[in-house]
Amino acid sequence: MIVMISSPLEPELVERVRALPAVREVLYDPALLPKARYPNDHIGPADFALDAIGQARWNEMLLRANALIGYPHESPAELARALEIGRDVRFVQGTSAGMGAHVRSAHLSPEILERVRFATAAGVHGGMLAEFVFFGLLSLRKDARRLAAVRANRAWEHYAMGELDGSTIAIVGMGQIGCAIATRARAFGMRVIAVARTNARHALADETYATTDIAAAFARADAVAVTLPATDATRGLVGERALAALKPSAIFANVGRGTVVDQAALLAMLRDGRLAGAVLDVVDPEPLPPDHPFWTMENVVFAPHTAALSMHENERIVALFCENLTRFAAGEPLRNAVNLEEYY
């Protein structure tokens, strides 16, 4: 197959793709791609545009390609455009876990959806997101702000700290991110409640609740971690009723998508002291407006949707692509294949 790399990659990773038995040729011209703003940036500056010569070269490459790694700006419009020009493209490996939403927003024709198979980068970011959840949990339980104040004031104060050992975490969504969180939770001595589509037993959980019983699961939790993608089924799933079931001492984390949570209800609980704190990598809308309270609330550990980004991200994406291209060539199921009914 002829592989076109549509997102910046390090030379050694390009060579790794080129060495695959299933690859006949690799098409890669970094001069035609947005300049990375930081390591492993797959989006680039919003104002990047090709001149007429560059666009012609880009189109020539697309016309020859059978498989793509990424698409410029991680943009649904660019994905649609690439697949309209690249009529021989049969497989696209996304660079984000949320690629399913891009496929939906691209409004691809039935012919393209029949011809092309898509795979997300789900799991590539699982370890980083799990680490962020526990960074936030520890920061809030150990009261990092109080420690900073003690140090700034040189006050030799003794006080009791919170702990994770023996507490319970409810994980909403037991995909690759949820499993990564559960594994780390067990290392901290935590009890794990899984919240999934059904209450079927999960190997990493002590108990499992169906999403229809999410409030009952939340009522038993000292911490919650939401990992769900944005789909029609998940929109607003964690609503006011579920949030109200949480203990005032609980900490709420969301590393899935902001649309899954009733953000207004979450904000009200944090402001009123009905919730101890929140750990947020995702919000709704994104970017978060500059005047939103989350920016300055002391009981919120906040990241601008950057907690998943790692110096090793490209290595993991290429490893996933290599496995998937080998599977594709052998007629085997892809890892992280996009569900074209729910688009995740």
C-alpha positions as CSV (number, residue, x, y, z in Angstrom):
1,M,0.0,0.0,0.0
2,I,1.0,3.6,-0.5
3,V,0.9,5.5,2.8
4,M,0.5,9.3,2.9
5,I,1.6,10.9,6.2
6,S,-0.6,14.0,6.7
7,S,0.7,15.0,10.1
8,P,4.2,16.0,11.2
9,L,6.3,13.0,12.2
10,E,9.9,12.5,13.3
11,P,12.2,11.0,10.6
12,E,12.8,7.8,12.5
13,L,9.0,7.2,12.8
14,V,8.6,7.8,9.0
15,E,11.3,5.1,8.5
16,R,9.4,2.8,10.8
17,V,6.3,3.1,8.6
18,R,8.4,2.7,5.5
19,A,9.8,-0.6,6.8
20,L,6.4,-2.3,7.1
21,P,6.0,-5.3,4.8
22,A,2.5,-4.0,3.8
23,V,4.0,-0.6,2.6
24,R,5.1,-0.1,-0.9
25,E,5.8,3.6,-0.7
26,V,5.6,6.4,1.8
27,L,4.5,9.9,0.7
28,Y,5.7,12.6,3.2
29,D,6.6,16.2,2.6
30,P,6.9,18.2,5.9
31,A,7.0,21.4,3.9
32,L,3.3,20.9,3.0
33,L,2.2,20.5,6.6
34,P,1.5,23.1,9.3
35,K,4.6,23.8,11.5
36,A,4.2,22.1,14.9
37,R,3.7,24.6,17.7
38,Y,4.9,22.1,20.3
39,P,6.2,18.5,20.2
40,N,3.6,16.1,18.7
41,D,1.3,18.9,17.5
42,H,-1.1,17.5,15.0
43,I,-3.1,20.7,14.5
44,G,-0.7,23.6,13.8
45,P,-1.4,27.3,13.4
46,A,-4.9,28.1,12.3
47,D,-3.7,30.4,9.5
48,F,-1.6,27.8,7.7
49,A,-2.4,27.5,4.0
50,L,-0.7,26.1,1.0
51,D,0.1,28.2,-2.1
52,A,-1.0,27.0,-5.5
53,I,2.1,24.9,-6.1
54,G,2.0,23.3,-2.7
55,Q,-1.7,22.5,-3.1
56,A,-1.1,20.9,-6.4
57,R,1.6,18.7,-4.9
58,W,-0.6,17.8,-2.0
59,N,-3.4,16.8,-4.3
60,E,-1.0,14.6,-6.4
61,M,0.0,12.8,-3.2
62,L,-3.6,12.3,-2.2
63,L,-4.5,10.9,-5.6
64,R,-1.8,8.1,-5.2
65,A,-2.5,7.3,-1.5
66,N,-4.2,4.1,-0.2
67,A,-3.8,5.0,3.6
68,L,-3.5,8.2,5.6
69,I,-1.9,8.9,8.9
70,G,-3.8,12.0,10.2
71,Y,-5.3,14.9,8.3
72,P,-4.3,18.6,8.5
73,H,-5.5,20.6,11.5
74,E,-7.4,17.5,12.7
75,S,-10.2,19.2,10.9
76,P,-13.4,17.4,9.7
77,A,-13.4,19.7,6.6
78,E,-9.9,18.6,5.7
79,L,-10.8,15.0,6.3
80,A,-13.7,15.3,3.9
81,R,-11.6,17.1,1.3
82,A,-8.8,14.6,1.5
83,L,-11.2,11.7,0.9
84,E,-13.0,13.4,-1.9
85,I,-9.6,13.9,-3.7
86,G,-8.0,10.6,-2.6
87,R,-10.3,8.2,-4.3
88,D,-8.0,5.3,-3.6
89,V,-7.7,5.9,0.1
90,R,-9.2,3.0,2.0
91,F,-7.9,3.5,5.6
92,V,-7.4,6.5,7.7
93,Q,-5.6,6.4,11.1
94,G,-6.6,9.3,13.3
95,T,-4.2,11.0,15.7
96,S,-6.9,11.7,18.3
97,A,-9.3,9.6,20.4
98,G,-12.1,11.9,19.3
99,M,-11.8,11.2,15.6
100,G,-15.3,9.6,15.5
101,A,-16.8,13.1,16.0
102,H,-14.7,14.4,13.1
103,V,-16.0,11.7,10.8
104,R,-19.5,12.6,11.8
105,S,-18.9,16.3,11.3
106,A,-17.3,15.7,7.9
107,H,-20.7,14.6,6.5
108,L,-19.0,12.1,4.3
109,S,-20.9,10.5,1.4
110,P,-22.2,7.0,1.6
111,E,-19.7,6.0,-1.0
112,I,-16.8,7.2,1.1
113,L,-18.2,5.6,4.2
114,E,-18.4,2.3,2.4
115,R,-14.9,2.6,0.9
116,V,-12.9,3.9,3.9
117,R,-12.2,2.4,7.3
118,F,-11.3,4.7,10.1
119,A,-9.4,4.1,13.4
120,T,-9.1,6.5,16.3
121,A,-6.0,6.9,18.5
122,A,-7.9,5.8,21.6
123,G,-5.6,4.3,24.2
124,V,-2.6,6.3,23.0
125,H,-3.5,9.0,25.6
126,G,-4.9,6.7,28.3
127,G,-1.9,6.6,30.6
128,M,-1.4,10.4,30.5
129,L,-5.1,11.1,31.3
130,A,-5.0,8.6,34.2
131,E,-2.0,10.3,35.6
132,F,-3.8,13.7,35.3
133,V,-6.7,12.3,37.2
134,F,-4.5,11.3,40.1
135,F,-2.4,14.5,39.9
136,G,-5.7,16.3,40.6
137,L,-6.9,13.9,43.2
138,L,-3.7,14.1,45.1
139,S,-3.5,17.8,44.7
140,L,-6.9,18.3,46.2
141,R,-6.7,15.5,48.9
142,K,-3.3,16.7,50.1
143,D,-4.4,20.3,49.8
144,A,-1.5,21.5,47.6
145,R,-2.6,25.2,47.9
146,R,-2.4,25.0,51.7
147,L,1.1,23.5,51.5
148,A,2.1,26.3,49.1
149,A,0.8,28.9,51.6
150,V,2.6,27.2,54.5
151,R,5.8,27.3,52.6
152,A,5.4,30.9,51.5
153,N,4.7,31.9,55.1
154,R,7.4,29.6,56.5
155,A,4.7,28.4,59.0
156,W,5.7,25.1,60.6
157,E,2.1,23.8,60.9
158,H,0.9,20.3,61.5
159,Y,-2.5,19.2,60.2
160,A,-4.2,16.0,59.0
161,M,-4.1,15.3,55.3
162,G,-6.6,13.4,53.2
163,E,-5.7,10.1,51.6
164,L,-6.8,7.9,48.7
165,D,-6.1,4.6,50.4
166,G,-9.4,2.9,51.3
167,S,-11.6,5.3,49.4
168,T,-13.8,4.5,46.5
169,I,-13.6,5.8,42.9
170,A,-16.5,5.4,40.4
171,I,-15.2,5.3,36.8
172,V,-17.7,6.2,34.1
173,G,-16.7,4.4,31.0
174,M,-14.4,1.4,31.2
175,G,-12.6,1.8,27.9
176,Q,-8.8,2.1,27.6
177,I,-8.8,5.4,29.7
178,G,-11.1,4.0,32.3
179,C,-9.0,0.8,32.6
180,A,-5.8,2.9,33.0
181,I,-7.5,4.8,35.8
182,A,-8.7,1.7,37.5
183,T,-5.2,0.1,37.4
184,R,-3.7,3.1,39.1
185,A,-6.6,3.3,41.6
186,R,-5.9,-0.2,42.8
187,A,-2.2,0.7,43.2
188,F,-3.4,3.5,45.6
189,G,-5.5,1.0,47.5
190,M,-8.8,2.4,46.2
191,R,-12.0,0.4,45.7
192,V,-13.2,0.6,42.1
193,I,-16.8,1.0,40.9
194,A,-17.3,0.7,37.2
195,V,-20.2,2.5,35.5
196,A,-20.8,1.0,32.0
197,R,-23.7,0.3,29.6
198,T,-24.6,-2.8,31.6
199,N,-23.8,-4.0,35.1
200,A,-21.9,-7.0,33.7
201,R,-18.9,-7.7,35.9
202,H,-15.6,-6.0,35.0
203,A,-12.2,-7.6,35.8
204,L,-10.8,-4.3,37.2
205,A,-13.8,-3.3,39.3
206,D,-15.2,-4.4,42.6
207,E,-18.7,-3.6,41.5
208,T,-20.3,-2.5,38.2
209,Y,-23.4,-0.3,37.8
210,A,-25.3,0.4,34.6
211,T,-25.4,4.0,33.4
212,T,-29.1,3.9,34.2
213,D,-28.1,3.6,37.9
214,I,-25.4,6.2,37.7
215,A,-26.8,8.2,40.7
216,A,-26.6,5.1,42.9
217,A,-22.9,4.6,41.9
218,F,-22.1,8.2,42.6
219,A,-23.7,8.1,46.0
220,R,-21.1,5.5,47.1
221,A,-18.1,7.2,45.6
222,D,-15.4,9.4,47.2
223,A,-14.2,10.3,43.7
224,V,-15.6,10.1,40.2
225,A,-13.7,9.9,36.9
226,V,-15.6,10.4,33.6
227,T,-13.9,9.1,30.5
228,L,-16.8,9.0,27.9
229,P,-16.6,10.3,24.3
230,A,-19.0,12.8,22.9
231,T,-21.9,10.9,21.3
232,D,-25.7,11.4,21.1
233,A,-26.0,8.8,23.8
234,T,-23.5,10.4,26.2
235,R,-24.6,14.0,25.9
236,G,-25.7,15.3,29.3
237,L,-25.4,11.8,30.8
238,V,-23.9,13.1,34.0
239,G,-26.7,15.4,34.9
240,E,-27.8,17.4,37.9
241,R,-29.5,14.3,39.5
242,A,-26.3,12.2,39.3
243,L,-24.1,15.0,40.5
244,A,-26.4,15.8,43.5
245,A,-25.9,12.2,44.6
246,L,-22.2,12.8,45.3
247,K,-21.0,13.4,48.9
248,P,-19.9,17.0,49.7
249,S,-16.4,15.5,50.3
250,A,-16.2,13.9,46.8
251,I,-14.0,15.0,44.0
252,F,-15.3,15.0,40.4
253,A,-12.9,14.4,37.4
254,N,-13.7,14.6,33.7
255,V,-11.1,13.6,31.1
256,G,-13.6,12.4,28.5
257,R,-15.6,15.2,26.8
258,G,-17.2,18.3,28.3
259,T,-20.6,17.7,26.7
260,V,-21.1,14.6,28.8
261,V,-21.5,16.7,32.0
262,D,-24.1,19.3,33.1
263,Q,-21.5,21.9,33.6
264,A,-23.8,24.5,35.1
265,A,-24.8,22.0,37.8
266,L,-21.2,21.1,38.4
267,L,-20.2,24.8,38.8
268,A,-23.1,25.5,41.2
269,M,-22.1,22.6,43.4
270,L,-18.5,23.6,43.5
271,R,-19.4,27.2,44.4
272,D,-21.8,26.2,47.1
273,G,-19.5,23.7,48.8
274,R,-21.7,20.8,47.9
275,L,-18.6,19.2,46.2
276,A,-15.0,19.2,47.5
277,G,-13.4,19.8,44.1
278,A,-13.1,19.0,40.4
279,V,-10.3,17.8,38.1
280,L,-11.1,19.0,34.6
281,D,-9.2,18.5,31.3
282,V,-12.4,19.0,29.2
283,V,-15.2,21.6,29.4
284,D,-18.0,22.9,27.2
285,P,-17.5,25.0,25.3
286,E,-13.8,24.8,24.3
287,P,-11.9,27.0,24.5
288,L,-13.3,28.0,27.8
289,P,-14.3,31.7,27.9
290,P,-11.7,33.9,29.6
291,D,-14.2,35.0,32.2
292,H,-15.4,31.6,33.3
293,P,-15.0,30.8,37.0
294,F,-13.1,27.5,36.4
295,W,-10.0,29.5,35.5
296,T,-9.6,30.8,39.1
297,M,-11.5,28.5,41.4
298,E,-9.2,27.1,44.1
299,N,-11.1,23.8,44.3
300,V,-10.7,23.1,40.6
301,V,-7.6,21.5,39.1
302,F,-7.9,22.7,35.4
303,A,-6.0,21.9,32.2
304,P,-6.9,23.4,28.8
305,H,-7.5,20.0,27.1
306,T,-3.8,19.3,27.2
307,A,-3.5,16.5,29.8
308,A,-3.3,13.8,27.2
309,L,-0.4,15.3,25.3
310,S,2.9,13.4,25.7
311,M,6.4,13.6,24.3
312,H,5.9,10.0,23.3
313,E,2.5,10.5,21.5
314,N,3.8,10.2,18.0
315,E,5.6,7.0,18.8
316,R,2.4,5.5,20.2
317,I,0.4,6.7,17.2
318,V,2.8,5.2,14.7
319,A,2.9,1.9,16.7
320,L,-0.9,1.8,16.5
321,F,-0.9,2.6,12.8
322,C,1.7,-0.1,12.0
323,E,-0.5,-2.7,13.8
324,N,-3.6,-1.5,12.1
325,L,-2.1,-1.4,8.6
326,T,-0.9,-4.9,9.1
327,R,-4.4,-5.9,10.3
328,F,-6.0,-4.1,7.3
329,A,-3.7,-5.8,4.8
330,A,-4.6,-9.2,6.3
331,G,-8.3,-8.5,6.3
332,E,-8.5,-8.5,10.1
333,P,-10.5,-6.1,12.4
334,L,-8.8,-2.8,13.2
335,R,-8.0,-1.7,16.7
336,N,-10.1,1.3,17.6
337,A,-12.3,1.1,14.5
338,V,-14.7,4.0,14.4
339,N,-18.3,3.0,15.1
340,L,-20.2,4.6,12.2
341,E,-23.5,4.4,14.1
342,E,-22.5,6.3,17.3
343,Y,-19.3,7.8,15.8
344,Y,-16.7,7.0,18.5
